[in-house]
């Protein structure tokens, strides 16, 4: 019985460590920088906030960046069409 424990313990410990490495790598991909959060909170529109509630921060941040790229590619620099120019005072 002790021999079985001696053989299985290192194997189980290795499997656990590999599983935790996968969890850590997923969490590191989902992390965002503080300045990205501040920028999002300052400039997000209602659609961005709805995406945040539905998909979480990485999805909402990706939508926010896509919308900003579309808005900045306009020739006259106008971004009111995409909701950036209409900020409501709270």
Secondary structure per residue as TSV (DSSP state, phi and psi in degrees):
chain	resnum	aa	ss	phi	psi
A	1	X	-	360.0	-42.6
A	2	X	H	-66.6	-35.1
A	3	X	H	-64.8	-37.9
A	4	X	H	-64.9	-40.9
A	5	X	H	-65.9	-38.1
A	6	X	H	-65.4	-34.9
A	7	X	H	-80.1	-41.8
A	8	X	H	-76.9	-32.9
A	9	X	H	-58.8	-49.6
A	10	X	H	-62.3	-35.8
A	11	X	H	-65.9	-46.9
A	12	X	H	-64.7	-39.7
A	13	X	H	-63.9	-40.2
A	14	X	H	-65.4	-43.6
A	15	X	H	-62.4	-40.4
A	16	X	H	-63.8	-42.8
A	17	X	H	-63.9	-39.6
A	18	X	H	-65.1	-40.4
A	19	X	H	-64.5	-41.7
A	20	X	H	-67.7	-31.6
A	21	X	H	-65.2	-39.7
A	22	X	H	-64.0	-42.4
A	23	X	H	-62.8	-44.4
A	24	X	H	-62.8	-41.0
A	25	X	H	-67.0	-37.0
A	26	X	H	-65.8	-41.3
A	27	X	H	-66.4	-37.3
A	28	X	H	-69.2	-31.3
A	29	X	H	-70.7	-29.4
A	30	X	H	-85.1	-10.9
A	31	X	-	-74.7	149.7
A	32	X	-	-128.3	157.7
A	33	X	-	-79.6	156.9
A	34	X	H	-62.9	-39.2
A	35	X	H	-67.2	-31.1
A	36	X	H	-65.8	-40.2
A	37	X	H	-64.5	-45.4
A	38	X	H	-62.5	-43.4
A	39	X	H	-62.8	-42.7
A	40	X	H	-61.3	-47.6
A	41	X	H	-65.6	-31.8
A	42	X	H	-75.1	-34.1
A	43	X	H	-120.4	3.9
A	44	X	-	-71.9	145.0
A	45	X	-	-101.4	-174.2
A	46	X	H	-63.2	-36.9
A	47	X	H	-65.0	-38.5
A	48	X	H	-65.0	-41.2
A	49	X	H	-67.2	-38.0
A	50	X	H	-64.0	-39.7
A	51	X	H	-65.4	-37.4
A	52	X	H	-60.2	-43.9
A	53	X	H	-69.0	-34.6
A	54	X	H	-83.5	-43.6
A	55	X	H	-113.2	-13.1
A	56	X	-	96.3	176.0
A	57	X	H	-67.9	-41.7
A	58	X	H	-59.6	-42.0
A	59	X	H	-66.2	-41.7
A	60	X	H	-66.1	-39.5
A	61	X	H	-66.8	-38.6
A	62	X	H	-64.1	-42.7
A	63	X	H	-63.5	-42.2
A	64	X	H	-60.2	-45.9
A	65	X	H	-67.1	-38.7
A	66	X	H	-62.0	-43.2
A	67	X	H	-65.0	-39.4
A	68	X	H	-67.4	-38.3
A	69	X	H	-64.4	-41.7
A	70	X	H	-63.1	-41.8
A	71	X	H	-68.2	-36.8
A	72	X	H	-78.5	-13.3
A	73	X	T	-87.0	-3.0
A	74	X	S	-70.8	140.2
A	75	X	T	-64.3	-36.5
A	76	X	T	-90.5	-0.5
A	77	X	-	79.9	2.8
A	78	X	-	-73.8	130.1
A	79	X	-	-120.6	9.2
A	80	X	G	-68.3	-23.7
A	81	X	G	-63.4	-30.6
A	82	X	G	-98.9	7.2
A	83	X	T	95.0	-2.2
A	84	X	S	-76.2	-30.8
A	85	X	S	-81.3	-9.3
A	86	X	-	-110.9	88.5
A	87	X	-	-102.4	134.8
A	88	X	-	-98.8	137.6
A	89	X	-	-74.1	137.5
A	90	X	-	-117.7	360.0
